[in-house]
């Protein structure tokens, strides 16, 4: 499984009270999505939208570039 497809916050299924059905199973978001969201939150808290793009599409693309860099560093054992 590549780093980008590792789920963040998965939730295992549980049995319904009557014991007949599995309920609540969710794969969670990908780790890549989580990293991009965290990068976005940090960028917005620090700078607003200034200096990170011209609009929402550019900002989103930049956050995923950051997420991909984090996943790459993670697969190489982190920062040295």
PDB file of N, CA, C and O in Angstrom, chain B, residues numbered from 101:
ATOM      1  N   UNK B 101       0.845  -1.173   0.000  1.00  0.00           N
ATOM      2  CA  UNK B 101       0.000   0.000   0.000  1.00  0.00           C
ATOM      3  C   UNK B 101       0.893   1.239   0.000  1.00  0.00           C
ATOM      4  O   UNK B 101       1.758   1.375   0.866  1.00  0.00           O
ATOM      5  N   UNK B 102       0.694   2.142  -0.959  1.00  0.00           N
ATOM      6  CA  UNK B 102       1.522   3.353  -1.008  1.00  0.00           C
ATOM      7  C   UNK B 102       1.074   4.331   0.055  1.00  0.00           C
ATOM      8  O   UNK B 102      -0.051   4.256   0.549  1.00  0.00           O
ATOM      9  N   UNK B 103       1.964   5.255   0.407  1.00  0.00           N
ATOM     10  CA  UNK B 103       1.658   6.221   1.455  1.00  0.00           C
ATOM     11  C   UNK B 103       0.411   7.029   1.184  1.00  0.00           C
ATOM     12  O   UNK B 103      -0.318   7.373   2.115  1.00  0.00           O
ATOM     13  N   UNK B 104       0.149   7.341  -0.089  1.00  0.00           N
ATOM     14  CA  UNK B 104      -1.022   8.137  -0.427  1.00  0.00           C
ATOM     15  C   UNK B 104      -2.330   7.413  -0.243  1.00  0.00           C
ATOM     16  O   UNK B 104      -3.379   8.050  -0.143  1.00  0.00           O
ATOM     17  N   UNK B 105      -2.294   6.100  -0.196  1.00  0.00           N
ATOM     18  CA  UNK B 105      -3.545   5.357  -0.043  1.00  0.00           C
ATOM     19  C   UNK B 105      -3.739   4.802   1.366  1.00  0.00           C
ATOM     20  O   UNK B 105      -4.704   4.080   1.620  1.00  0.00           O
ATOM     21  N   UNK B 106      -2.841   5.129   2.272  1.00  0.00           N
ATOM     22  CA  UNK B 106      -3.001   4.716   3.665  1.00  0.00           C
ATOM     23  C   UNK B 106      -4.153   5.521   4.266  1.00  0.00           C
ATOM     24  O   UNK B 106      -4.132   6.749   4.192  1.00  0.00           O
ATOM     25  N   UNK B 107      -5.149   4.876   4.853  1.00  0.00           N
ATOM     26  CA  UNK B 107      -6.264   5.643   5.393  1.00  0.00           C
ATOM     27  C   UNK B 107      -5.897   6.384   6.675  1.00  0.00           C
ATOM     28  O   UNK B 107      -5.141   5.885   7.509  1.00  0.00           O
ATOM     29  N   UNK B 108      -6.444   7.572   6.805  1.00  0.00           N
ATOM     30  CA  UNK B 108      -6.340   8.327   8.055  1.00  0.00           C
ATOM     31  C   UNK B 108      -7.701   8.233   8.731  1.00  0.00           C
ATOM     32  O   UNK B 108      -8.725   8.490   8.099  1.00  0.00           O
ATOM     33  N   UNK B 109      -7.720   7.876   9.974  1.00  0.00           N
ATOM     34  CA  UNK B 109      -8.937   7.777  10.774  1.00  0.00           C
ATOM     35  C   UNK B 109      -9.949   6.747  10.271  1.00  0.00           C
ATOM     36  O   UNK B 109     -11.140   7.049  10.202  1.00  0.00           O
ATOM     37  N   UNK B 110      -9.502   5.536   9.917  1.00  0.00           N
ATOM     38  CA  UNK B 110     -10.481   4.528   9.529  1.00  0.00           C
ATOM     39  C   UNK B 110     -11.305   4.118  10.750  1.00  0.00           C
ATOM     40  O   UNK B 110     -10.858   4.241  11.891  1.00  0.00           O
ATOM     41  N   UNK B 111     -12.489   3.641  10.489  1.00  0.00           N
ATOM     42  CA  UNK B 111     -13.341   3.169  11.583  1.00  0.00           C
ATOM     43  C   UNK B 111     -13.828   1.775  11.237  1.00  0.00           C
ATOM     44  O   UNK B 111     -14.458   1.557  10.202  1.00  0.00           O
ATOM     45  N   UNK B 112     -13.530   0.855  12.103  1.00  0.00           N
ATOM     46  CA  UNK B 112     -13.926  -0.530  11.882  1.00  0.00           C
ATOM     47  C   UNK B 112     -15.442  -0.670  12.025  1.00  0.00           C
ATOM     48  O   UNK B 112     -16.095   0.097  12.734  1.00  0.00           O
ATOM     49  N   UNK B 113     -15.966  -1.650  11.345  1.00  0.00           N
ATOM     50  CA  UNK B 113     -17.390  -1.942  11.452  1.00  0.00           C
ATOM     51  C   UNK B 113     -17.691  -2.529  12.830  1.00  0.00           C
ATOM     52  O   UNK B 113     -16.856  -3.198  13.438  1.00  0.00           O
ATOM     53  N   UNK B 114     -18.877  -2.265  13.291  1.00  0.00           N
ATOM     54  CA  UNK B 114     -19.356  -2.864  14.541  1.00  0.00           C
ATOM     55  C   UNK B 114     -20.679  -3.561  14.244  1.00  0.00           C
ATOM     56  O   UNK B 114     -21.348  -3.262  13.254  1.00  0.00           O
ATOM     57  N   UNK B 115     -21.037  -4.477  15.102  1.00  0.00           N
ATOM     58  CA  UNK B 115     -22.304  -5.191  14.908  1.00  0.00           C
ATOM     59  C   UNK B 115     -23.464  -4.357  15.421  1.00  0.00           C
ATOM     60  O   UNK B 115     -23.350  -3.659  16.429  1.00  0.00           O
ATOM     61  N   UNK B 116     -24.580  -4.441  14.713  1.00  0.00           N
ATOM     62  CA  UNK B 116     -25.800  -3.771  15.152  1.00  0.00           C
ATOM     63  C   UNK B 116     -26.235  -4.383  16.480  1.00  0.00           C
ATOM     64  O   UNK B 116     -25.825  -5.495  16.810  1.00  0.00           O
ATOM     65  N   UNK B 117     -27.070  -3.664  17.250  1.00  0.00           N
ATOM     66  CA  UNK B 117     -27.510  -4.200  18.552  1.00  0.00           C
ATOM     67  C   UNK B 117     -28.159  -5.584  18.465  1.00  0.00           C
ATOM     68  O   UNK B 117     -28.067  -6.374  19.405  1.00  0.00           O
ATOM     69  N   UNK B 118     -28.813  -5.876  17.339  1.00  0.00           N
ATOM     70  CA  UNK B 118     -29.433  -7.201  17.213  1.00  0.00           C
ATOM     71  C   UNK B 118     -28.445  -8.270  16.741  1.00  0.00           C
ATOM     72  O   UNK B 118     -28.802  -9.443  16.637  1.00  0.00           O
ATOM     73  N   UNK B 119     -27.191  -7.863  16.451  1.00  0.00           N
ATOM     74  CA  UNK B 119     -26.157  -8.805  16.047  1.00  0.00           C
ATOM     75  C   UNK B 119     -26.285  -9.332  14.633  1.00  0.00           C
ATOM     76  O   UNK B 119     -25.615 -10.297  14.264  1.00  0.00           O
ATOM     77  N   UNK B 120     -27.140  -8.706  13.841  1.00  0.00           N
ATOM     78  CA  UNK B 120     -27.406  -9.203  12.505  1.00  0.00           C
ATOM     79  C   UNK B 120     -26.652  -8.477  11.382  1.00  0.00           C
ATOM     80  O   UNK B 120     -26.498  -9.025  10.291  1.00  0.00           O
ATOM     81  N   UNK B 121     -26.181  -7.252  11.641  1.00  0.00           N
ATOM     82  CA  UNK B 121     -25.605  -6.446  10.571  1.00  0.00           C
ATOM     83  C   UNK B 121     -24.331  -5.738  11.028  1.00  0.00           C
ATOM     84  O   UNK B 121     -24.224  -5.293  12.171  1.00  0.00           O
ATOM     85  N   UNK B 122     -23.384  -5.647  10.124  1.00  0.00           N
ATOM     86  CA  UNK B 122     -22.215  -4.810  10.363  1.00  0.00           C
ATOM     87  C   UNK B 122     -22.580  -3.377   9.973  1.00  0.00           C
ATOM     88  O   UNK B 122     -23.136  -3.137   8.901  1.00  0.00           O
ATOM     89  N   UNK B 123     -22.266  -2.446  10.843  1.00  0.00           N
ATOM     90  CA  UNK B 123     -22.593  -1.035  10.567  1.00  0.00           C
ATOM     91  C   UNK B 123     -21.392  -0.154  10.864  1.00  0.00           C
ATOM     92  O   UNK B 123     -20.527  -0.508  11.666  1.00  0.00           O
ATOM     93  N   UNK B 124     -21.351   0.973  10.220  1.00  0.00           N
ATOM     94  CA  UNK B 124     -20.381   1.996  10.559  1.00  0.00           C
ATOM     95  C   UNK B 124     -18.998   1.856   9.977  1.00  0.00           C
ATOM     96  O   UNK B 124     -18.108   2.619  10.351  1.00  0.00           O
ATOM     97  N   UNK B 125     -18.772   0.911   9.072  1.00  0.00           N
ATOM     98  CA  UNK B 125     -17.432   0.759   8.521  1.00  0.00           C
ATOM     99  C   UNK B 125     -17.144   1.914   7.575  1.00  0.00           C
ATOM    100  O   UNK B 125     -17.923   2.196   6.665  1.00  0.00           O
ATOM    101  N   UNK B 126     -16.022   2.575   7.798  1.00  0.00           N
ATOM    102  CA  UNK B 126     -15.577   3.662   6.936  1.00  0.00           C
ATOM    103  C   UNK B 126     -14.081   3.526   6.724  1.00  0.00           C
ATOM    104  O   UNK B 126     -13.328   3.257   7.660  1.00  0.00           O
ATOM    105  N   UNK B 127     -13.666   3.713   5.495  1.00  0.00           N
ATOM    106  CA  UNK B 127     -12.250   3.591   5.190  1.00  0.00           C
ATOM    107  C   UNK B 127     -11.463   4.791   5.698  1.00  0.00           C
ATOM    108  O   UNK B 127     -10.258   4.681   5.920  1.00  0.00           O
ATOM    109  N   UNK B 128     -12.107   5.919   5.884  1.00  0.00           N
ATOM    110  CA  UNK B 128     -11.409   7.136   6.280  1.00  0.00           C
ATOM    111  C   UNK B 128     -10.820   7.828   5.064  1.00  0.00           C
ATOM    112  O   UNK B 128     -10.810   7.274   3.964  1.00  0.00           O
ATOM    113  N   UNK B 129     -10.332   9.038   5.269  1.00  0.00           N
ATOM    114  CA  UNK B 129      -9.678   9.759   4.174  1.00  0.00           C
ATOM    115  C   UNK B 129      -8.272   9.211   3.983  1.00  0.00           C
ATOM    116  O   UNK B 129      -7.745   8.522   4.856  1.00  0.00           O
ATOM    117  N   UNK B 130      -7.670   9.516   2.850  1.00  0.00           N
ATOM    118  CA  UNK B 130      -6.306   9.058   2.644  1.00  0.00           C
ATOM    119  C   UNK B 130      -5.354   9.921   3.465  1.00  0.00           C
ATOM    120  O   UNK B 130      -5.679  11.045   3.846  1.00  0.00           O
ATOM    121  N   UNK B 131      -4.193   9.380   3.724  1.00  0.00           N
ATOM    122  CA  UNK B 131      -3.172  10.137   4.434  1.00  0.00           C
ATOM    123  C   UNK B 131      -2.774  11.364   3.616  1.00  0.00           C
ATOM    124  O   UNK B 131      -2.475  12.419   4.176  1.00  0.00           O
ATOM    125  N   UNK B 132      -2.773  11.221   2.288  1.00  0.00           N
ATOM    126  CA  UNK B 132      -2.465  12.354   1.404  1.00  0.00           C
ATOM    127  C   UNK B 132      -3.483  13.483   1.609  1.00  0.00           C
ATOM    128  O   UNK B 132      -3.101  14.650   1.697  1.00  0.00           O
ATOM    129  N   UNK B 133      -4.773  13.141   1.687  1.00  0.00           N
ATOM    130  CA  UNK B 133      -5.803  14.155   1.942  1.00  0.00           C
ATOM    131  C   UNK B 133      -5.601  14.812   3.303  1.00  0.00           C
ATOM    132  O   UNK B 133      -5.752  16.026   3.442  1.00  0.00           O
ATOM    133  N   UNK B 134      -5.263  14.012   4.297  1.00  0.00           N
ATOM    134  CA  UNK B 134      -5.028  14.539   5.644  1.00  0.00           C
ATOM    135  C   UNK B 134      -3.861  15.522   5.634  1.00  0.00           C
ATOM    136  O   UNK B 134      -3.963  16.620   6.181  1.00  0.00           O
ATOM    137  N   UNK B 135      -2.755  15.125   5.014  1.00  0.00           N
ATOM    138  CA  UNK B 135      -1.595  16.010   4.938  1.00  0.00           C
ATOM    139  C   UNK B 135      -1.945  17.301   4.201  1.00  0.00           C
ATOM    140  O   UNK B 135      -1.555  18.384   4.637  1.00  0.00           O
ATOM    141  N   UNK B 136      -2.676  17.200   3.089  1.00  0.00           N
ATOM    142  CA  UNK B 136      -3.049  18.400   2.330  1.00  0.00           C
ATOM    143  C   UNK B 136      -3.933  19.317   3.173  1.00  0.00           C
ATOM    144  O   UNK B 136      -3.761  20.536   3.145  1.00  0.00           O
ATOM    145  N   UNK B 137      -4.856  18.756   3.906  1.00  0.00           N
ATOM    146  CA  UNK B 137      -5.721  19.552   4.774  1.00  0.00           C
ATOM    147  C   UNK B 137      -4.951  20.243   5.884  1.00  0.00           C
ATOM    148  O   UNK B 137      -5.224  21.396   6.220  1.00  0.00           O
ATOM    149  N   UNK B 138      -3.993  19.537   6.445  1.00  0.00           N
ATOM    150  CA  UNK B 138      -3.175  20.136   7.496  1.00  0.00           C
ATOM    151  C   UNK B 138      -2.298  21.257   6.938  1.00  0.00           C
ATOM    152  O   UNK B 138      -2.117  22.290   7.582  1.00  0.00           O
ATOM    153  N   UNK B 139      -1.754  21.045   5.730  1.00  0.00           N
ATOM    154  CA  UNK B 139      -0.959  22.097   5.084  1.00  0.00           C
ATOM    155  C   UNK B 139      -1.834  23.322   4.812  1.00  0.00           C
ATOM    156  O   UNK B 139      -1.399  24.456   5.014  1.00  0.00           O
ATOM    157  N   UNK B 140      -3.048  23.096   4.361  1.00  0.00           N
ATOM    158  CA  UNK B 140      -3.974  24.193   4.088  1.00  0.00           C
ATOM    159  C   UNK B 140      -4.307  24.961   5.358  1.00  0.00           C
ATOM    160  O   UNK B 140      -4.296  26.192   5.361  1.00  0.00           O
ATOM    161  N   UNK B 141      -4.603  24.247   6.431  1.00  0.00           N
ATOM    162  CA  UNK B 141      -4.925  24.912   7.695  1.00  0.00           C
ATOM    163  C   UNK B 141      -3.764  25.767   8.181  1.00  0.00           C
ATOM    164  O   UNK B 141      -3.958  26.897   8.629  1.00  0.00           O
ATOM    165  N   UNK B 142      -2.563  25.223   8.089  1.00  0.00           N
ATOM    166  CA  UNK B 142      -1.394  25.980   8.507  1.00  0.00           C
ATOM    167  C   UNK B 142      -1.152  27.202   7.637  1.00  0.00           C
ATOM    168  O   UNK B 142      -0.848  28.281   8.145  1.00  0.00           O
ATOM    169  N   UNK B 143      -1.285  27.034   6.333  1.00  0.00           N
ATOM    170  CA  UNK B 143      -1.073  28.153   5.413  1.00  0.00           C
ATOM    171  C   UNK B 143      -2.104  29.248   5.627  1.00  0.00           C
ATOM    172  O   UNK B 143      -1.765  30.432   5.617  1.00  0.00           O
ATOM    173  N   UNK B 144      -3.347  28.866   5.818  1.00  0.00           N
ATOM    174  CA  UNK B 144      -4.400  29.857   6.021  1.00  0.00           C
ATOM    175  C   UNK B 144      -4.216  30.580   7.360  1.00  0.00           C
ATOM    176  O   UNK B 144      -4.450  31.785   7.452  1.00  0.00           O
ATOM    177  N   UNK B 145      -3.805  29.860   8.373  1.00  0.00           N
ATOM    178  CA  UNK B 145      -3.594  30.483   9.685  1.00  0.00           C
ATOM    179  C   UNK B 145      -2.428  31.462   9.648  1.00  0.00           C
ATOM    180  O   UNK B 145      -2.448  32.490  10.324  1.00  0.00           O
ATOM    181  N   UNK B 146      -1.421  31.138   8.859  1.00  0.00           N
ATOM    182  CA  UNK B 146      -0.223  31.976   8.810  1.00  0.00           C
ATOM    183  C   UNK B 146      -0.361  33.133   7.840  1.00  0.00           C
ATOM    184  O   UNK B 146       0.022  34.259   8.158  1.00  0.00           O
ATOM    185  N   UNK B 147      -0.908  32.867   6.655  1.00  0.00           N
ATOM    186  CA  UNK B 147      -0.857  33.856   5.584  1.00  0.00           C
ATOM    187  C   UNK B 147      -2.200  34.205   4.964  1.00  0.00           C
ATOM    188  O   UNK B 147      -2.247  35.095   4.115  1.00  0.00           O
ATOM    189  N   UNK B 148      -3.279  33.563   5.336  1.00  0.00           N
ATOM    190  CA  UNK B 148      -4.488  33.711   4.542  1.00  0.00           C
ATOM    191  C   UNK B 148      -4.201  33.110   3.182  1.00  0.00           C
ATOM    192  O   UNK B 148      -3.494  32.106   3.095  1.00  0.00           O
ATOM    193  N   UNK B 149      -4.721  33.686   2.136  1.00  0.00           N
ATOM    194  CA  UNK B 149      -4.450  33.151   0.805  1.00  0.00           C
ATOM    195  C   UNK B 149      -3.306  33.879   0.115  1.00  0.00           C
ATOM    196  O   UNK B 149      -2.987  33.560  -1.030  1.00  0.00           O
ATOM    197  N   UNK B 150      -2.682  34.844   0.772  1.00  0.00           N
ATOM    198  CA  UNK B 150      -1.608  35.604   0.145  1.00  0.00           C
ATOM    199  C   UNK B 150      -0.359  34.754  -0.054  1.00  0.00           C
ATOM    200  O   UNK B 150       0.089  34.069   0.865  1.00  0.00           O
ATOM    201  N   UNK B 151       0.192  34.803  -1.251  1.00  0.00           N
ATOM    202  CA  UNK B 151       1.467  34.165  -1.529  1.00  0.00           C
ATOM    203  C   UNK B 151       1.423  32.678  -1.796  1.00  0.00           C
ATOM    204  O   UNK B 151       2.473  32.070  -2.003  1.00  0.00           O
ATOM    205  N   UNK B 152       0.234  32.059  -1.801  1.00  0.00           N
ATOM    206  CA  UNK B 152       0.206  30.615  -2.047  1.00  0.00           C
ATOM    207  C   UNK B 152      -0.581  30.252  -3.290  1.00  0.00           C
ATOM    208  O   UNK B 152      -0.737  29.067  -3.585  1.00  0.00           O
ATOM    209  N   UNK B 153      -1.075  31.218  -4.017  1.00  0.00           N
ATOM    210  CA  UNK B 153      -1.789  30.931  -5.261  1.00  0.00           C
ATOM    211  C   UNK B 153      -2.714  32.055  -5.636  1.00  0.00           C
ATOM    212  O   UNK B 153      -2.943  32.984  -4.862  1.00  0.00           O
ATOM    213  N   UNK B 154      -3.243  31.958  -6.837  1.00  0.00           N
ATOM    214  CA  UNK B 154      -4.136  32.993  -7.331  1.00  0.00           C
ATOM    215  C   UNK B 154      -5.597  32.703  -7.048  1.00  0.00           C
ATOM    216  O   UNK B 154      -6.430  33.605  -7.135  1.00  0.00           O
ATOM    217  N   UNK B 155      -5.918  31.500  -6.722  1.00  0.00           N
ATOM    218  CA  UNK B 155      -7.307  31.130  -6.482  1.00  0.00           C
ATOM    219  C   UNK B 155      -7.396  29.759  -5.847  1.00  0.00           C
ATOM    220  O   UNK B 155      -6.375  29.114  -5.606  1.00  0.00           O
ATOM    221  N   UNK B 156      -8.599  29.313  -5.578  1.00  0.00           N
ATOM    222  CA  UNK B 156      -8.787  28.032  -4.893  1.00  0.00           C
ATOM    223  C   UNK B 156      -8.125  26.842  -5.591  1.00  0.00           C
ATOM    224  O   UNK B 156      -7.557  25.980  -4.921  1.00  0.00           O
ATOM    225  N   UNK B 157      -8.185  26.781  -6.910  1.00  0.00           N
ATOM    226  CA  UNK B 157      -7.585  25.634  -7.612  1.00  0.00           C
ATOM    227  C   UNK B 157      -6.071  25.627  -7.447  1.00  0.00           C
ATOM    228  O   UNK B 157      -5.474  24.567  -7.258  1.00  0.00           O
ATOM    229  N   UNK B 158      -5.446  26.794  -7.516  1.00  0.00           N
ATOM    230  CA  UNK B 158      -3.993  26.878  -7.349  1.00  0.00           C
ATOM    231  C   UNK B 158      -3.591  26.560  -5.909  1.00  0.00           C
ATOM    232  O   UNK B 158      -2.586  25.891  -5.671  1.00  0.00           O
ATOM    233  N   UNK B 159      -4.375  27.040  -4.963  1.00  0.00           N
ATOM    234  CA  UNK B 159      -4.092  26.762  -3.554  1.00  0.00           C
ATOM    235  C   UNK B 159      -4.205  25.261  -3.287  1.00  0.00           C
ATOM    236  O   UNK B 159      -3.337  24.679  -2.636  1.00  0.00           O
ATOM    237  N   UNK B 160      -5.268  24.636  -3.785  1.00  0.00           N
ATOM    238  CA  UNK B 160      -5.452  23.194  -3.589  1.00  0.00           C
ATOM    239  C   UNK B 160      -4.302  22.411  -4.213  1.00  0.00           C
ATOM    240  O   UNK B 160      -3.782  21.477  -3.603  1.00  0.00           O
ATOM    241  N   UNK B 161      -3.904  22.788  -5.422  1.00  0.00           N
ATOM    242  CA  UNK B 161      -2.799  22.089  -6.091  1.00  0.00           C
ATOM    243  C   UNK B 161      -1.527  22.204  -5.263  1.00  0.00           C
ATOM    244  O   UNK B 161      -0.795  21.223  -5.128  1.00  0.00           O
ATOM    245  N   UNK B 162      -1.250  23.372  -4.711  1.00  0.00           N
ATOM    246  CA  UNK B 162      -0.042  23.572  -3.902  1.00  0.00           C
ATOM    247  C   UNK B 162      -0.085  22.716  -2.636  1.00  0.00           C
ATOM    248  O   UNK B 162       0.933  22.145  -2.245  1.00  0.00           O
ATOM    249  N   UNK B 163      -1.239  22.620  -1.996  1.00  0.00           N
ATOM    250  CA  UNK B 163      -1.357  21.830  -0.771  1.00  0.00           C
ATOM    251  C   UNK B 163      -1.104  20.354  -1.054  1.00  0.00           C
ATOM    252  O   UNK B 163      -0.502  19.664  -0.232  1.00  0.00           O
ATOM    253  N   UNK B 164      -1.558  19.857  -2.215  1.00  0.00           N
ATOM    254  CA  UNK B 164      -1.287  18.466  -2.573  1.00  0.00           C
ATOM    255  C   UNK B 164       0.174  18.260  -2.949  1.00  0.00           C
ATOM    256  O   UNK B 164       0.709  17.171  -2.741  1.00  0.00           O
ATOM    257  N   UNK B 165       0.832  19.275  -3.496  1.00  0.00           N
ATOM    258  CA  UNK B 165       2.279  19.176  -3.717  1.00  0.00           C
ATOM    259  C   UNK B 165       3.002  19.018  -2.383  1.00  0.00           C
ATOM    260  O   UNK B 165       3.930  18.219  -2.264  1.00  0.00           O
ATOM    261  N   UNK B 166       2.578  19.775  -1.394  1.00  0.00           N
ATOM    262  CA  UNK B 166       3.173  19.663  -0.058  1.00  0.00           C
ATOM    263  C   UNK B 166       2.888  18.280   0.527  1.00  0.00           C
ATOM    264  O   UNK B 166       3.779  17.651   1.098  1.00  0.00           O
ATOM    265  N   UNK B 167       1.655  17.809   0.386  1.00  0.00           N
ATOM    266  CA  UNK B 167       1.293  16.475   0.888  1.00  0.00           C
ATOM    267  C   UNK B 167       2.148  15.400   0.228  1.00  0.00           C
ATOM    268  O   UNK B 167       2.613  14.476   0.895  1.00  0.00           O
ATOM    269  N   UNK B 168       2.353  15.519  -1.079  1.00  0.00           N
ATOM    270  CA  UNK B 168       3.180  14.528  -1.787  1.00  0.00           C
ATOM    271  C   UNK B 168       4.617  14.557  -1.283  1.00  0.00           C
ATOM    272  O   UNK B 168       5.252  13.510  -1.162  1.00  0.00           O
ATOM    273  N   UNK B 169       5.134  15.747  -0.988  1.00  0.00           N
ATOM    274  CA  UNK B 169       6.494  15.851  -0.437  1.00  0.00           C
ATOM    275  C   UNK B 169       6.570  15.207   0.939  1.00  0.00           C
ATOM    276  O   UNK B 169       7.560  14.550   1.261  1.00  0.00           O
ATOM    277  N   UNK B 170       5.544  15.386   1.745  1.00  0.00           N
ATOM    278  CA  UNK B 170       5.511  14.759   3.073  1.00  0.00           C
ATOM    279  C   UNK B 170       5.477  13.237   2.945  1.00  0.00           C
ATOM    280  O   UNK B 170       6.177  12.533   3.673  1.00  0.00           O
ATOM    281  N   UNK B 171       4.667  12.735   2.025  1.00  0.00           N
ATOM    282  CA  UNK B 171       4.601  11.284   1.819  1.00  0.00           C
ATOM    283  C   UNK B 171       5.932  10.736   1.324  1.00  0.00           C
ATOM    284  O   UNK B 171       6.350   9.652   1.731  1.00  0.00           O
ATOM    285  N   UNK B 172       6.594  11.474   0.453  1.00  0.00           N
ATOM    286  CA  UNK B 172       7.912  11.049  -0.035  1.00  0.00           C
ATOM    287  C   UNK B 172       8.917  10.976   1.106  1.00  0.00           C
ATOM    288  O   UNK B 172       9.652   9.997   1.239  1.00  0.00           O
ATOM    289  N   UNK B 173       8.941  12.022   1.925  1.00  0.00           N
ATOM    290  CA  UNK B 173       9.867  12.029   3.079  1.00  0.00           C
ATOM    291  C   UNK B 173       9.536  10.887   4.040  1.00  0.00           C
ATOM    292  O   UNK B 173      10.433  10.261   4.605  1.00  0.00           O
ATOM    293  N   UNK B 174       8.253  10.626   4.219  1.00  0.00           N
ATOM    294  CA  UNK B 174       7.828   9.549   5.109  1.00  0.00           C
ATOM    295  C   UNK B 174       8.310   8.199   4.599  1.00  0.00           C
ATOM    296  O   UNK B 174       8.775   7.369   5.380  1.00  0.00           O
ATOM    297  N   UNK B 175       8.199   7.974   3.285  1.00  0.00           N
ATOM    298  CA  UNK B 175       8.612   6.682   2.720  1.00  0.00           C
ATOM    299  C   UNK B 175      10.121   6.491   2.767  1.00  0.00           C
ATOM    300  O   UNK B 175      10.609   5.362   2.711  1.00  0.00           O
ATOM    301  N   UNK B 176      10.865   7.596   2.870  1.00  0.00           N
ATOM    302  CA  UNK B 176      12.318   7.524   2.944  1.00  0.00           C
ATOM    303  C   UNK B 176      12.823   7.528   4.391  1.00  0.00           C
ATOM    304  O   UNK B 176      14.022   7.659   4.640  1.00  0.00           O
ATOM    305  N   UNK B 177      11.908   7.385   5.322  1.00  0.00           N
ATOM    306  CA  UNK B 177      12.297   7.315   6.727  1.00  0.00           C
ATOM    307  C   UNK B 177      12.293   8.634   7.436  1.00  0.00           C
ATOM    308  O   UNK B 177      12.857   8.745   8.524  1.00  0.00           O
ATOM    309  N   UNK B 178      11.677   9.643   6.859  1.00  0.00           N
ATOM    310  CA  UNK B 178      11.577  10.941   7.511  1.00  0.00           C
ATOM    311  C   UNK B 178      12.814  11.795   7.288  1.00  0.00           C
ATOM    312  O   UNK B 178      13.727  11.441   6.542  1.00  0.00           O
ATOM    313  N   UNK B 179      12.804  12.910   7.950  1.00  0.00           N
ATOM    314  CA  UNK B 179      13.911  13.863   7.819  1.00  0.00           C
ATOM    315  C   UNK B 179      15.166  13.308   8.479  1.00  0.00           C
ATOM    316  O   UNK B 179      15.091  12.652   9.518  1.00  0.00           O
ATOM    317  N   UNK B 180      16.302  13.569   7.881  1.00  0.00           N
ATOM    318  CA  UNK B 180      17.568  13.055   8.420  1.00  0.00           C
ATOM    319  C   UNK B 180      18.378  14.146   9.029  1.00  0.00           C
ATOM    320  O   UNK B 180      19.473  13.896   9.531  1.00  0.00           O
TER     321      UNK B 180
END
